[in-house]
Amino acid sequence: MNGHMIQDGGHQSLIGLAFFGAIGMTFVVLACALPQFNLWWPFFVVMFYILAPIPWCISRRYTEEMSDSASSACTELSIFLTTGIVVSAFGLPIVLARAGVIQGAACGLTVAGNVVVFITILAYFIVFTREDDFAFSGF
């Protein structure tokens, strides 16, 4: 009975994360598709959403097989690369707005979408990569 309750909590967490991810993507799509903007350049931030978790996932796989000294360097490198990807996702719409390619409101919607999506990605890794007996470790 207790395991069933924990599993339901995992489903609720996953549903909540999907909901917030959809909200973030809605902001990005609105920044592209609204008639006053009508440019799809801000949609390139989706590439950063896909790239952001990759260094951390590779690091987790690699550090499970290696010693503690290698795992620390590998983990720190993955955090550095992930930080660069996240900063680039915020920098792209700002640079596009400064260059006059997109409007400031489209930049604002894209940055708002970035905040929501990256918090959702972070929450996923916090919720689903715990090391206790009851958590699901997908990566």
JOURGI-V70349 format. One record per helix or strand. SS is the DSSP state (@ for helix, = for strand). FROM is the first residue (numbers start at 0). TO is the last residue. If there is no record, write none. Layout:
ss: [SS/SS]
from: [FROM/FROM]
to: [TO/TO]
This chain:
ss: [@/@/@/@/@]
from: [1/40/53/67/103]
to: [32/51/64/97/127]
